[in-house]
Amino acid sequence: MKTKSGFSTRVGFVLAAAGSAVGLGNLWRFPYLAAKYGGGIFLLVYLILAITFGFTLMLTEIAIGRKTGKSCIDAFGVLNKKCSFIGYIVAIVPIIIFPYYSVIGGWVTKFVTLFVSGKGSEAASDEYFGGFIGQVGEPLFYLAIFIGITAVIIMFGVQKGIENVSKFLMPVLAVMTVGIGIYSLTLPGAMDGFIYYIKPNFEEFSIKTVVAAMGQLFYSMSLAMGIMITYGSYMSKKNNLEKSVRQIEIFDTGIAFMAGVMIIPAVFSFSNGDPNMLEKGPTLMFVILPKVFNSMAGGQIVGAAFFILVFLAALTSAVSLMETILSVLMDKFNIGRIPGCLLILFASFLIAIPSSLGFGIWSDITIFGMSFLDFFDYISNNILMPIAGLLTCLFIGYIVKPKTVEEEIRLSGPFKGKALYNVMVKYVSPVFMVVILVSSVIGYV
């Protein structure tokens, strides 16, 4: 039996897990990938994969966490001692991601203060974002603020910190997403962008579309990084596991969809229908969108609301990353919550410094031609996460068998998706993982 604290209600668990899933991957990466890979056809492929591939991985990870009551580093070893190494691979992922993710979170924090203070028009300059991230002190200052806020939430614990914050922030985030999305559709020429976004053009379909959508699922659903195992370990045995996963999926996918509604029509309106404006990657959020807000009536208010929304999404994901690392420390070293938080805070800040300075005074230093931040992002998301996902599926599919997950699910209700799950975890999902890994290594996407 688990003795550590957990979520007090199923709603609290669902909103916390959804908060982890809803992050920069939804509000920034999803819209520009949708634009890059054909709009509606990418959306269709993503939805199909979300209810199959995404469902399988999320259900597996949460079930492993709830069954063992352990963090990701120990959960696999509890089920099979010979496979404890998988837990270590999974645990490395959030340790790599959290510092550089916090650097981006610091950028978002800066833009929140900029728009809230009425200076959003400054960000519309072509040079503003590059000038900001090229500095030394200011990006590190906002990085410290972002990590500090995250740590304070974690210090309050699972129920008083993560659960209470998620219960408040997630409904606010959902309402803001819908509100900004509706406003975006009222802009001149915005409906052309909306139609491009939701209407599948099958001529745009390719294997690249499928691979990009599969990769996005990792970002969007916090998969293969130990988060869902950690949150699963805090989940009550009484809560319906399968139903909870479906609700997390609906919330997460809904926010991702609405992010596209917010951004794609607005950029279409600003660019007179040029979808290439959306394919700008990181610059979409910090360079293109401030120009969009600056060009529209009431753009200062809309921009402030948008960056507050992005900040809340980034914060909920950062909380889950930090909690996952803390859970590992508490399991392996029996460290207390507050000392553990302080240790992670200072260590993460130090590790994040190269990722921040890599756009300024250390910009000449690269690893395999990549900046520090891009390198950490590539290693974690393109290499380690597919490997972790592949090993997890093989572990459940062929070592401890799907019945291990099935037994855990049936403790709290029927397993309606059993047939789909068994096929996906044993045969389909491992193939997907290999495809993602290979395509990442050879730079196919």
Disulfide bonds with the S-S distance in Angstrom:
none
